[in-house]
Amino acid sequence: MSDPVNTESKPKSGWLNTLVDYGPLLVFLGVYKFYQPPETSTFGEIAAVIYGTIAFMVAAVVALAFSKWKFGKVSPMLMLSTALIVGFGALTIWLRDERFIQFKPTAIYLLFGIVLVGGWLRGKAMLQILLEAAFEGVDKEGWLKLSRNWGVYFFAMAALNEVLVRTMTFESWLWAKLWMFLPLSFVFTLSQIPMLLRHGLALEDKPDVVKDEPPTA
């Protein structure tokens, strides 16, 4: 029998989860677009990228702390993606090369794609573990299919990111992250609902999987 107290205290603010995931990206875009570093800046021509990266790293850590404070826990997916943000951000600052910040989404997508598809091949629904969530009524087969589908989606997004990096300017790529990747995530999430309903998901417990997609600016 489920604990009614825990059920009632479960946070339902999907918009807050989306803000946690994409807020740091907006911070990066704002700093990169509007901050004008002084002419004496030691970072040279790449200064806007460097300062944007610093702001992004700080915002990602703040978002993780906010998630812990507001929701009482941080999903493994968010922790791993934040660690990669800080790691690749540090490389970008140290080597002063924007390619590291552009490769980071590819690395994140590949990592989660491998974890999810690898788990599916072994009969393990890794998405359920990564999100630390259980949608009431969804059976094991439904979770396995969802993990497989999200794994394939992440591989496709990794490929898309590499195509955009090679065909767009840095600033155009940044805006594509907001206006292309975010809508695709919502559309893909909605496309999974019919399958989950066939595997027992109650109508009042529609999944909000996109809320825990890794922030990948």
Backbone as a chain_set.jsonl record, in Angstrom:
{"seq": "MSDPVNTESKPKSGWLNTLVDYGPLLVFLGVYKFYQPPETSTFGEIAAVIYGTIAFMVAAVVALAFSKWKFGKVSPMLMLSTALIVGFGALTIWLRDERFIQFKPTAIYLLFGIVLVGGWLRGKAMLQILLEAAFEGVDKEGWLKLSRNWGVYFFAMAALNEVLVRTMTFESWLWAKLWMFLPLSFVFTLSQIPMLLRHGLALEDKPDVVKDEPPTA", "coords": {"N": [[0.846, -1.201, 0.0], [0.54, 2.215, -0.826], [2.092, 5.111, 0.616], [0.095, 7.594, 1.802], [0.858, 10.101, 2.676], [3.36, 10.632, 1.535], [2.602, 10.576, -1.104], [0.933, 12.8, -1.347], [2.716, 14.827, -0.849], [4.317, 14.984, -2.989], [5.962, 16.851, -5.421], [4.375, 18.776, -7.983], [4.919, 20.699, -9.814], [5.436, 21.224, -12.886], [6.323, 23.315, -14.504], [8.259, 24.527, -12.95], [10.221, 22.573, -12.899], [10.952, 22.602, -15.571], [12.008, 25.159, -15.675], [14.216, 24.835, -13.993], [15.729, 23.117, -15.59], [16.14, 24.552, -18.013], [16.653, 27.166, -17.327], [19.427, 27.81, -16.72], [20.44, 27.74, -19.365], [19.156, 29.948, -20.507], [20.345, 31.939, -19.008], [23.005, 31.712, -19.904], [22.633, 32.446, -22.625], [21.729, 35.09, -22.296], [23.927, 36.409, -21.047], [25.931, 35.959, -22.952], [24.872, 37.317, -25.156], [24.372, 39.995, -24.356], [26.33, 40.932, -22.593], [29.112, 43.035, -22.445], [32.372, 42.676, -22.491], [35.187, 44.315, -20.948], [37.718, 46.127, -22.797], [40.162, 45.459, -21.88], [40.025, 42.874, -21.136], [41.24, 39.638, -20.301], [40.526, 37.495, -21.783], [40.251, 37.936, -24.46], [39.018, 37.738, -27.862], [37.188, 35.71, -27.475], [35.832, 36.325, -25.246], [33.062, 36.814, -24.638], [31.948, 34.255, -24.844], [33.355, 32.945, -22.823], [32.631, 34.374, -20.447], [29.894, 33.915, -20.563], [29.907, 31.162, -20.261], [30.94, 30.877, -17.661], [28.845, 32.062, -16.213], [26.85, 30.272, -16.893], [27.735, 27.86, -15.725], [27.623, 28.541, -13.002], [24.874, 29.086, -12.797], [23.827, 26.557, -13.373], [24.65, 25.033, -11.177], [23.331, 26.429, -9.148], [20.687, 25.932, -9.953], [20.581, 23.184, -9.527], [20.881, 23.109, -6.732], [18.57, 24.498, -6.042], [16.638, 22.712, -6.945], [17.05, 20.615, -5.161], [16.324, 21.892, -2.778], [13.645, 22.714, -3.286], [12.253, 20.431, -4.235], [13.133, 18.412, -2.655], [14.913, 16.459, -3.454], [17.403, 15.429, -5.857], [17.469, 14.355, -9.134], [19.329, 11.564, -10.465], [19.915, 11.965, -13.167], [19.921, 14.754, -13.483], [22.017, 15.413, -11.789], [24.226, 14.17, -13.047], [24.262, 15.465, -15.542], [24.714, 18.112, -14.736], [27.256, 17.856, -13.655], [28.694, 17.321, -15.996], [28.288, 19.707, -17.348], [29.72, 21.519, -15.739], [32.263, 20.37, -15.977], [32.889, 20.41, -18.822], [32.54, 23.112, -19.162], [34.625, 24.152, -17.628], [36.791, 23.259, -19.156], [36.352, 24.743, -21.473], [36.822, 27.343, -20.537], [39.47, 27.143, -19.619], [40.968, 26.313, -21.912], [40.072, 28.14, -23.682], [38.321, 27.69, -25.87], [35.578, 27.471, -27.802], [34.531, 25.15, -28.852], [34.401, 23.112, -27.007], [32.209, 23.708, -25.36], [30.271, 23.4, -27.246], [30.438, 20.713, -27.872], [29.601, 19.521, -25.58], [26.679, 19.091, -25.284], [26.419, 16.967, -27.12], [27.99, 15.005, -25.883], [26.531, 14.619, -23.502], [24.037, 13.728, -24.496], [24.856, 11.379, -25.84], [25.847, 9.907, -23.663], [23.538, 9.444, -22.051], [21.988, 8.157, -23.949], [23.44, 5.784, -24.396], [23.331, 4.676, -21.808], [20.533, 4.289, -21.46], [19.664, 2.724, -23.71], [21.451, 0.618, -23.469], [20.647, -0.397, -20.974], [18.045, -1.193, -21.653], [18.592, -3.271, -23.478], [19.532, -5.107, -21.695], [17.335, -5.658, -20.293], [16.57, -3.811, -18.355], [14.948, -1.024, -17.034], [16.292, 1.784, -17.24], [15.621, 4.466, -17.292], [13.637, 4.874, -15.407], [15.104, 4.585, -13.085], [16.989, 6.664, -13.348], [15.391, 8.944, -13.289], [14.214, 8.7, -10.872], [11.527, 8.203, -10.498], [8.189, 6.954, -10.484], [5.609, 6.196, -12.471], [2.334, 5.826, -11.744], [0.818, 2.737, -12.243], [2.04, 2.068, -14.677], [3.427, -0.615, -16.404], [6.187, -3.015, -16.371], [7.001, -3.532, -19.009], [6.157, -1.222, -20.279], [7.825, 0.724, -19.113], [10.28, -0.22, -20.034], [10.012, 0.133, -22.809], [9.752, 2.907, -22.871], [12.256, 3.707, -21.911], [13.896, 2.663, -23.949], [12.937, 4.14, -26.171], [13.511, 6.812, -25.423], [16.248, 6.578, -25.275], [16.969, 6.134, -27.976], [16.041, 8.534, -28.981], [17.81, 10.348, -27.716], [20.23, 9.629, -28.969], [19.628, 10.458, -31.558], [19.382, 13.203, -31.11], [21.979, 13.815, -30.391], [23.288, 13.417, -32.827], [21.977, 15.392, -34.333], [22.821, 17.701, -33.002], [25.564, 17.711, -33.644], [25.418, 18.118, -36.397], [24.291, 20.702, -36.489], [26.296, 22.185, -35.2], [28.289, 22.116, -37.116], [27.184, 23.458, -39.236], [26.22, 25.933, -38.542], [26.656, 29.285, -37.239], [28.227, 30.147, -34.079], [26.5, 31.684, -32.428], [24.019, 31.334, -33.712], [23.726, 28.617, -33.354], [23.416, 28.552, -30.563], [20.886, 29.779, -30.236], [19.37, 27.928, -31.599], [19.438, 25.825, -29.831], [17.556, 26.619, -28.0], [15.163, 27.218, -29.452], [14.764, 25.028, -31.078], [15.579, 22.512, -29.929], [14.222, 22.414, -27.43], [11.363, 22.56, -28.138], [11.288, 20.163, -29.647], [11.756, 18.283, -27.661], [9.445, 18.5, -26.068], [7.476, 17.736, -27.943], [8.3, 15.109, -28.507], [7.979, 13.968, -25.968], [5.176, 14.145, -25.633], [4.452, 12.402, -27.648], [4.917, 9.945, -26.527], [2.933, 9.431, -24.702], [0.501, 8.033, -25.586], [1.507, 5.363, -25.847], [2.304, 4.838, -23.194], [-0.167, 4.973, -21.913], [-1.344, 2.702, -22.926], [0.027, 0.88, -21.509], [-0.838, 1.013, -18.933], [-0.753, 3.519, -17.64], [-2.342, 5.923, -15.646], [-4.798, 8.369, -16.492], [-4.718, 10.742, -15.001], [-2.115, 10.842, -14.261], [-0.239, 11.629, -16.171], [2.907, 11.493, -17.8], [5.685, 13.643, -17.102], [8.127, 13.69, -18.46], [9.926, 15.278, -19.848], [10.687, 17.211, -18.092], [12.944, 16.388, -16.765], [14.895, 16.179, -18.599], [18.27, 16.428, -19.548], [19.882, 19.533, -19.019], [21.344, 21.207, -21.685], [22.92, 23.28, -22.791]], "CA": [[0.0, 0.0, 0.0], [1.355, 3.423, -0.91], [2.011, 6.043, 1.736], [-0.659, 8.758, 1.34], [1.562, 11.339, 2.982], [4.381, 10.827, 0.513], [1.935, 10.848, -2.381], [0.426, 14.155, -1.373], [3.813, 15.793, -0.789], [5.095, 14.889, -4.219], [5.838, 18.096, -6.169], [3.719, 18.643, -9.28], [5.178, 21.927, -10.574], [6.208, 20.918, -14.078], [6.981, 24.52, -15.037], [9.459, 24.756, -12.157], [11.231, 21.624, -13.376], [11.427, 23.113, -16.854], [12.851, 26.316, -15.371], [15.469, 24.3, -13.463], [16.504, 22.544, -16.685], [16.474, 25.482, -19.097], [17.046, 28.462, -16.796], [20.848, 28.062, -16.977], [20.635, 28.033, -20.784], [18.745, 31.334, -20.73], [21.397, 32.769, -18.411], [24.118, 31.685, -20.85], [22.273, 33.242, -23.799], [21.668, 36.498, -21.916], [25.275, 36.929, -20.831], [26.652, 35.944, -24.232], [24.304, 38.283, -26.093], [24.311, 41.381, -23.914], [27.474, 41.384, -21.805], [30.214, 43.593, -23.223], [33.566, 42.651, -21.639], [36.091, 45.457, -21.154], [38.76, 45.911, -23.801], [41.35, 44.91, -21.211], [39.744, 41.498, -20.717], [42.316, 38.687, -20.627], [39.991, 36.401, -22.572], [40.328, 38.26, -25.877], [37.826, 37.714, -28.693], [36.249, 34.7, -27.008], [35.401, 36.757, -23.912], [31.622, 36.634, -24.44], [31.725, 32.825, -24.604], [33.933, 32.609, -21.517], [31.783, 34.909, -19.39], [28.637, 33.18, -20.63], [30.152, 29.831, -19.703], [31.043, 31.025, -16.206], [27.487, 32.29, -15.712], [26.097, 29.029, -17.104], [28.163, 26.909, -14.7], [27.065, 28.978, -11.722], [23.42, 28.916, -12.856], [23.53, 25.127, -13.32], [24.819, 24.605, -9.774], [22.226, 27.047, -8.408], [19.481, 25.199, -10.314], [20.644, 21.895, -8.837], [20.613, 23.38, -5.318], [17.154, 24.86, -5.948], [15.88, 21.47, -7.101], [17.162, 19.897, -3.89], [15.562, 22.628, -1.77], [12.226, 22.785, -3.616], [11.63, 19.122, -4.429], [13.619, 17.482, -1.649], [15.89, 15.522, -4.005], [17.915, 15.734, -7.196], [17.528, 13.116, -9.894], [20.669, 11.227, -10.969], [20.099, 12.562, -14.492], [20.288, 16.161, -13.313], [23.349, 15.465, -11.185], [25.225, 13.819, -14.057], [24.333, 16.517, -16.561], [25.346, 19.282, -14.126], [28.684, 17.555, -13.559], [29.255, 17.483, -17.339], [28.272, 21.145, -17.632], [30.85, 22.121, -15.034], [33.5, 19.829, -16.546], [33.151, 20.969, -20.148], [32.669, 24.558, -18.999], [35.982, 24.415, -17.159], [37.685, 23.077, -20.302], [36.144, 25.894, -22.358], [37.497, 28.499, -19.936], [40.908, 26.884, -19.535], [41.568, 26.268, -23.24], [39.506, 29.25, -24.468], [37.884, 27.089, -27.129], [34.134, 27.3, -27.736], [34.132, 23.831, -29.317], [34.091, 22.246, -25.869], [30.844, 23.98, -24.937], [29.393, 22.874, -28.281], [30.45, 19.25, -27.838], [28.992, 19.059, -24.333], [25.379, 18.451, -25.483], [26.621, 15.678, -27.777], [28.476, 14.07, -24.869], [25.431, 14.314, -22.593], [23.065, 12.902, -25.208], [25.433, 10.053, -26.055], [25.926, 9.221, -22.379], [22.226, 8.946, -21.653], [21.556, 7.194, -24.955], [24.115, 4.511, -24.111], [22.793, 4.139, -20.55], [19.145, 3.853, -21.616], [19.569, 1.613, -24.654], [22.175, -0.488, -22.862], [19.775, -0.973, -19.961], [16.946, -1.87, -22.351], [19.099, -4.533, -24.013], [19.712, -6.028, -20.559], [16.053, -5.832, -19.624], [16.463, -2.892, -17.23], [14.385, 0.283, -17.386], [17.184, 2.734, -16.579], [14.999, 5.791, -17.186], [12.94, 4.911, -14.13], [16.124, 4.775, -12.054], [17.588, 7.985, -13.516], [14.446, 9.993, -12.911], [13.719, 8.402, -9.53], [10.087, 8.419, -10.559], [7.385, 5.795, -10.864], [4.283, 6.631, -12.887], [1.421, 4.82, -11.214], [0.117, 1.861, -13.177], [2.847, 1.674, -15.835], [4.056, -1.911, -16.162], [7.614, -3.12, -16.688], [7.188, -3.415, -20.454], [6.005, 0.18, -20.622], [9.049, 1.417, -18.722], [11.349, -0.649, -20.935], [9.804, 0.8, -24.093], [10.034, 4.33, -22.699], [13.711, 3.834, -21.827], [14.439, 2.446, -25.296], [12.57, 5.249, -27.053], [14.285, 7.991, -25.05], [17.64, 6.317, -25.652], [17.081, 6.387, -29.416], [15.862, 9.981, -29.14], [19.053, 11.013, -27.326], [21.206, 9.399, -30.039], [19.245, 11.329, -32.677], [19.694, 14.577, -30.738], [23.44, 13.955, -30.459], [23.615, 13.578, -34.241], [21.469, 16.697, -34.753], [23.699, 18.731, -32.459], [26.797, 17.736, -34.431], [25.096, 18.732, -37.69], [24.112, 22.138, -36.28], [27.601, 22.771, -34.885], [29.075, 22.209, -38.341], [26.505, 24.224, -40.283], [25.738, 27.208, -38.021], [27.558, 30.085, -36.426], [28.081, 29.831, -32.666], [25.303, 32.315, -31.88], [22.851, 30.664, -34.289], [23.635, 27.321, -32.665], [22.868, 28.8, -29.238], [19.449, 29.998, -30.32], [18.755, 26.665, -32.023], [19.268, 25.03, -28.628], [16.334, 27.043, -27.323], [13.97, 27.203, -30.291], [14.617, 23.758, -31.79], [15.698, 21.348, -29.062], [13.17, 22.409, -26.423], [10.099, 22.09, -28.725], [11.399, 18.749, -30.009], [11.627, 17.494, -26.435], [8.038, 18.463, -25.689], [6.75, 16.94, -28.932], [8.638, 13.7, -28.303], [7.34, 13.544, -24.722], [3.758, 13.946, -25.9], [4.289, 11.229, -28.518], [5.038, 8.731, -25.726], [1.779, 9.249, -23.831], [-0.376, 6.918, -26.004], [2.132, 4.086, -25.513], [2.237, 4.658, -21.746], [-1.56, 4.693, -21.563], [-1.596, 1.289, -23.245], [0.725, 0.055, -20.522], [-1.408, 1.167, -17.606], [-0.659, 4.847, -17.027], [-3.614, 6.569, -15.387], [-4.914, 9.651, -17.183], [-4.346, 11.846, -14.131], [-0.695, 10.746, -13.955], [0.525, 11.748, -17.399], [4.312, 11.724, -17.489], [6.321, 14.926, -17.402], [9.5, 13.235, -18.604], [10.799, 16.327, -20.366], [11.172, 18.07, -17.022], [14.229, 15.93, -16.296], [15.891, 16.064, -19.666], [19.45, 17.171, -19.139], [20.148, 20.839, -19.607], [22.469, 20.94, -22.57], [23.323, 24.483, -23.543]], "C": [[0.878, 1.246, 0.0], [1.108, 4.317, 0.28], [1.306, 7.303, 1.289], [0.041, 10.069, 1.609], [2.592, 11.65, 1.93], [3.763, 11.186, -0.814], [1.491, 12.296, -2.463], [1.542, 15.182, -1.408], [4.666, 15.808, -2.04], [4.925, 16.162, -5.045], [5.266, 17.874, -7.557], [4.021, 19.813, -10.202], [6.074, 21.652, -11.77], [6.949, 22.13, -14.617], [8.239, 24.838, -14.246], [10.579, 23.814, -12.583], [11.819, 22.079, -14.7], [12.354, 24.302, -16.642], [14.21, 25.866, -14.838], [16.353, 23.798, -14.6], [16.991, 23.582, -17.687], [16.815, 26.889, -18.63], [18.517, 28.767, -17.032], [21.152, 28.382, -18.432], [20.264, 29.475, -21.091], [19.77, 32.302, -20.149], [22.588, 32.856, -19.361], [23.83, 32.585, -22.045], [22.272, 34.737, -23.472], [23.042, 37.112, -21.746], [26.034, 37.013, -22.146], [26.178, 37.076, -25.15], [24.514, 39.727, -25.654], [25.529, 41.857, -23.129], [28.601, 41.854, -22.726], [31.461, 43.635, -22.335], [34.461, 43.85, -21.929], [37.188, 45.111, -22.148], [40.011, 45.288, -23.191], [41.152, 43.464, -20.763], [40.848, 40.556, -21.181], [41.834, 37.568, -21.531], [39.996, 36.682, -24.072], [38.994, 38.171, -26.586], [36.774, 36.727, -28.195], [35.639, 35.073, -25.66], [33.925, 36.507, -23.66], [31.286, 35.176, -24.148], [32.202, 32.441, -23.209], [33.036, 33.104, -20.384], [30.413, 34.228, -19.378], [28.769, 31.803, -20.021], [30.249, 29.873, -18.187], [29.652, 31.192, -15.598], [26.66, 31.016, -15.815], [26.44, 27.998, -16.039], [27.565, 27.259, -13.345], [25.562, 28.736, -11.695], [23.027, 27.442, -12.761], [23.63, 24.597, -11.895], [23.695, 25.174, -8.913], [20.926, 26.298, -8.685], [19.433, 23.846, -9.62], [20.316, 22.081, -7.355], [19.139, 23.73, -5.108], [16.279, 23.621, -6.044], [15.891, 20.669, -5.803], [16.302, 20.56, -2.828], [14.059, 22.543, -2.024], [11.567, 21.417, -3.646], [12.14, 18.061, -3.456], [14.628, 16.473, -2.141], [16.323, 16.004, -5.379], [18.039, 14.421, -7.944], [18.955, 12.838, -10.354], [20.954, 11.85, -12.331], [20.547, 14.005, -14.385], [21.679, 16.291, -12.712], [24.441, 15.182, -12.203], [25.379, 14.93, -15.088], [24.984, 17.784, -16.008], [26.848, 19.082, -14.004], [29.361, 17.739, -14.914], [29.3, 18.959, -17.739], [29.476, 21.826, -17.002], [32.174, 21.66, -15.644], [33.847, 20.432, -17.891], [33.267, 22.491, -20.09], [34.068, 24.932, -18.555], [36.986, 24.266, -18.295], [37.573, 24.257, -21.273], [36.897, 27.107, -21.849], [39.013, 28.319, -19.97], [41.577, 26.969, -20.901], [41.076, 27.391, -24.154], [39.085, 28.781, -25.852], [36.393, 26.777, -27.01], [33.672, 25.917, -28.183], [33.798, 22.885, -28.171], [32.66, 22.447, -25.393], [29.86, 23.45, -25.971], [29.353, 21.345, -28.287], [29.741, 18.699, -26.604], [27.606, 18.454, -24.528], [25.501, 17.083, -26.151], [27.055, 14.635, -26.759], [27.355, 13.654, -23.93], [24.423, 13.39, -23.267], [23.596, 11.49, -25.444], [25.479, 9.253, -24.769], [24.582, 8.627, -21.996], [21.663, 7.965, -22.677], [22.149, 5.815, -24.696], [23.536, 3.858, -22.858], [21.394, 3.555, -20.762], [19.014, 2.658, -22.551], [20.303, 0.388, -24.11], [21.345, -1.178, -21.793], [18.63, -1.748, -20.59], [17.394, -3.225, -22.902], [19.294, -5.576, -22.909], [18.422, -6.224, -19.766], [15.851, -4.946, -18.416], [15.965, -1.532, -17.702], [15.171, 1.376, -16.661], [16.561, 4.126, -16.429], [14.275, 5.935, -15.857], [13.92, 5.166, -12.983], [16.699, 6.191, -12.128], [16.672, 9.101, -13.047], [13.95, 9.834, -11.484], [12.216, 8.649, -9.472], [9.394, 7.133, -10.971], [5.99, 6.287, -11.208], [3.301, 5.514, -12.556], [0.726, 4.042, -12.326], [0.936, 1.39, -14.359], [3.573, 0.37, -15.516], [5.515, -1.91, -16.622], [7.859, -2.947, -18.184], [7.076, -1.961, -20.909], [7.248, 0.981, -20.281], [10.213, 1.047, -19.641], [11.235, 0.057, -22.281], [10.139, 2.288, -23.987], [11.538, 4.577, -22.628], [14.355, 3.674, -23.194], [14.167, 3.642, -26.198], [13.352, 6.52, -26.726], [15.764, 7.809, -25.381], [17.882, 6.613, -27.117], [16.95, 7.878, -29.69], [17.152, 10.73, -28.807], [20.15, 10.811, -28.378], [20.914, 10.323, -31.226], [19.585, 12.787, -32.366], [21.197, 14.831, -30.752], [23.878, 14.191, -31.897], [23.177, 14.954, -34.741], [22.371, 17.813, -34.25], [24.985, 18.85, -33.262], [26.574, 18.378, -35.803], [24.986, 20.249, -37.54], [25.435, 22.831, -35.992], [28.398, 23.024, -36.156], [28.445, 23.081, -39.417], [26.037, 25.601, -39.83], [26.865, 27.981, -37.339], [27.31, 29.743, -34.955], [26.796, 30.42, -32.098], [24.035, 31.671, -32.426], [22.633, 29.304, -33.635], [23.028, 27.486, -31.279], [21.354, 28.976, -29.283], [18.717, 28.746, -30.782], [18.522, 25.753, -30.825], [17.955, 25.357, -27.937], [15.092, 26.806, -28.178], [13.775, 25.912, -31.075], [14.597, 22.575, -30.822], [14.584, 21.282, -28.021], [11.817, 21.986, -27.006], [10.148, 20.61, -29.117], [11.221, 17.851, -28.788], [10.17, 17.384, -26.002], [7.226, 17.6, -26.649], [7.028, 15.451, -28.734], [7.986, 13.162, -27.034], [5.864, 13.251, -24.933], [3.524, 12.695, -26.746], [4.357, 9.921, -27.741], [3.801, 8.442, -24.873], [0.846, 8.124, -24.294], [0.204, 5.545, -25.647], [2.042, 3.816, -24.013], [0.818, 4.353, -21.284], [-1.911, 3.237, -21.854], [-0.946, 0.356, -22.233], [0.348, 0.429, -19.09], [-1.337, 2.536, -16.976], [-2.047, 5.444, -16.855], [-3.632, 7.947, -16.033], [-4.468, 10.818, -16.309], [-2.885, 11.845, -13.792], [0.148, 10.779, -15.212], [1.96, 12.12, -17.099], [4.773, 13.109, -17.882], [7.804, 14.675, -17.581], [10.428, 14.357, -19.015], [11.375, 17.196, -19.266], [12.552, 17.663, -16.563], [15.193, 15.66, -17.433], [17.07, 16.914, -19.298], [19.585, 18.52, -19.797], [21.411, 20.802, -20.428], [22.897, 22.146, -23.379], [24.719, 24.351, -24.081]], "O": [[1.854, 1.319, 0.747], [0.035, 4.282, 0.883], [1.853, 8.038, 0.467], [-0.142, 11.04, 0.875], [2.7, 12.789, 1.474], [4.309, 11.991, -1.568], [1.643, 12.948, -3.496], [1.359, 16.282, -1.929], [5.631, 16.566, -2.132], [3.786, 16.519, -5.345], [5.618, 16.908, -8.233], [3.43, 19.91, -11.277], [7.292, 21.815, -11.705], [8.063, 22.008, -15.127], [9.198, 25.366, -14.81], [11.745, 24.205, -12.624], [13.022, 21.962, -14.931], [13.361, 24.445, -17.336], [15.239, 26.444, -15.189], [17.565, 24.012, -14.594], [18.125, 23.505, -18.159], [17.222, 27.725, -19.437], [18.847, 29.86, -17.494], [22.025, 29.203, -18.714], [20.963, 30.154, -21.844], [20.033, 33.358, -20.725], [23.119, 33.94, -19.598], [24.673, 33.392, -22.438], [22.749, 35.552, -24.261], [23.302, 38.21, -22.239], [26.699, 38.01, -22.427], [26.981, 37.71, -25.834], [24.8, 40.592, -26.483], [25.746, 43.063, -23.008], [28.988, 41.155, -23.662], [31.594, 44.538, -21.509], [34.481, 44.344, -23.056], [37.542, 43.944, -22.317], [40.816, 44.67, -23.889], [42.011, 42.896, -20.089], [41.333, 40.658, -22.308], [42.641, 36.768, -22.003], [39.771, 35.774, -24.872], [37.955, 38.484, -26.005], [35.587, 36.9, -28.472], [35.006, 34.243, -25.007], [33.558, 36.038, -22.583], [30.439, 34.89, -23.302], [31.526, 31.696, -22.499], [32.715, 32.348, -19.468], [29.84, 33.992, -18.314], [27.859, 31.324, -19.344], [29.705, 29.007, -17.502], [29.317, 30.552, -14.601], [25.861, 30.716, -14.928], [25.55, 27.335, -15.506], [27.065, 26.391, -12.63], [25.026, 28.242, -10.703], [22.016, 27.108, -12.143], [22.793, 23.806, -11.46], [23.166, 24.481, -8.044], [20.144, 26.052, -7.766], [18.371, 23.408, -9.175], [19.557, 21.296, -6.786], [18.53, 23.314, -4.123], [15.296, 23.489, -5.314], [14.87, 20.114, -5.396], [15.624, 19.876, -2.061], [13.283, 22.327, -1.093], [10.454, 21.25, -3.146], [11.635, 16.938, -3.438], [15.158, 15.699, -1.345], [15.69, 16.872, -5.98], [18.647, 13.475, -7.444], [19.714, 13.773, -10.609], [22.091, 12.222, -12.623], [21.445, 14.438, -15.108], [22.437, 17.186, -13.087], [25.464, 15.866, -12.228], [26.496, 15.291, -15.461], [25.724, 18.461, -16.722], [27.626, 20.011, -14.221], [30.477, 18.255, -14.983], [30.244, 19.402, -18.393], [30.166, 22.614, -17.649], [33.096, 22.458, -15.811], [34.962, 20.912, -18.092], [34.003, 23.091, -20.873], [34.639, 25.909, -19.039], [37.929, 25.051, -18.395], [38.574, 24.713, -21.826], [37.535, 27.82, -22.623], [39.746, 29.246, -20.313], [42.618, 27.609, -21.05], [41.59, 27.576, -25.257], [39.438, 29.383, -26.867], [35.992, 25.925, -26.217], [32.529, 25.542, -27.921], [33.003, 21.96, -28.34], [31.971, 21.482, -25.061], [28.736, 23.087, -25.624], [28.342, 20.752, -28.665], [29.328, 17.539, -26.589], [27.353, 17.378, -23.986], [24.781, 16.148, -25.799], [26.552, 13.511, -26.764], [27.232, 12.476, -23.593], [24.002, 12.39, -22.684], [22.867, 10.514, -25.268], [25.186, 8.057, -24.769], [24.492, 7.447, -21.656], [20.938, 7.039, -22.312], [21.451, 4.804, -24.767], [23.281, 2.654, -22.833], [21.104, 2.452, -20.298], [18.332, 1.686, -22.226], [19.839, -0.741, -24.268], [21.335, -2.406, -21.709], [18.277, -2.831, -20.123], [16.663, -4.211, -22.804], [19.229, -6.779, -23.163], [18.412, -6.864, -18.714], [15.054, -5.273, -17.536], [16.496, -0.961, -18.654], [14.762, 1.837, -15.595], [16.939, 4.88, -15.532], [14.3, 7.005, -15.249], [13.601, 5.876, -12.029], [16.877, 6.845, -11.101], [17.13, 10.089, -12.473], [13.326, 10.747, -10.943], [11.705, 9.231, -8.516], [9.948, 6.325, -11.717], [5.263, 6.748, -10.328], [3.435, 4.392, -13.043], [0.124, 4.623, -13.229], [0.571, 0.402, -14.996], [4.247, 0.258, -14.492], [6.004, -0.931, -17.186], [8.82, -2.288, -18.583], [7.798, -1.521, -21.804], [7.682, 1.823, -21.067], [11.034, 1.898, -19.985], [12.232, 0.523, -22.831], [10.736, 2.862, -24.898], [12.041, 5.537, -23.211], [15.245, 4.44, -23.565], [15.061, 4.106, -26.906], [13.802, 7.226, -27.628], [16.45, 8.77, -25.726], [18.867, 7.259, -27.474], [17.663, 8.424, -30.532], [17.544, 11.643, -29.532], [20.919, 11.733, -28.647], [21.827, 10.894, -31.821], [20.024, 13.525, -33.249], [21.642, 15.93, -31.083], [24.723, 15.044, -32.168], [23.908, 15.609, -35.483], [22.656, 18.762, -34.98], [25.45, 19.957, -33.534], [27.439, 19.095, -36.308], [25.519, 20.997, -38.36], [25.678, 23.935, -36.479], [29.102, 24.028, -36.264], [29.099, 23.411, -40.406], [25.511, 26.366, -40.638], [27.877, 27.414, -36.926], [26.301, 29.122, -34.623], [26.076, 29.741, -31.366], [23.072, 31.481, -31.682], [21.498, 28.894, -33.393], [22.217, 26.663, -30.856], [20.628, 28.398, -28.474], [17.568, 28.523, -30.4], [17.547, 25.001, -30.787], [17.315, 24.479, -27.357], [14.094, 26.266, -27.702], [12.72, 25.719, -31.68], [13.702, 21.732, -30.887], [14.054, 20.203, -27.757], [11.164, 21.12, -26.422], [9.167, 19.886, -28.941], [10.608, 16.787, -28.875], [9.711, 16.309, -25.616], [6.38, 16.817, -26.215], [6.112, 14.63, -28.785], [7.494, 12.033, -27.017], [5.357, 12.229, -24.47], [2.516, 12.009, -26.58], [3.904, 8.889, -28.236], [3.64, 7.327, -24.376], [0.429, 7.319, -23.461], [-0.527, 4.663, -25.196], [1.74, 2.696, -23.602], [0.623, 3.56, -20.363], [-2.679, 2.617, -21.12], [-1.322, -0.81, -22.115], [1.113, 0.195, -18.154], [-1.823, 2.709, -15.858], [-2.838, 5.473, -17.798], [-2.601, 8.614, -16.113], [-3.899, 11.784, -16.817], [-2.423, 12.751, -13.099], [1.135, 10.051, -15.322], [2.217, 12.965, -16.242], [4.309, 13.678, -18.871], [8.64, 15.332, -16.961], [11.583, 14.4, -18.591], [12.408, 17.841, -19.449], [13.282, 18.492, -16.021], [16.202, 14.981, -17.245], [16.899, 18.019, -18.784], [19.421, 18.639, -21.011], [22.46, 20.404, -19.922], [23.208, 22.013, -24.563], [25.217, 25.267, -24.736]]}, "num_chains": 1, "name": "protein.A"}
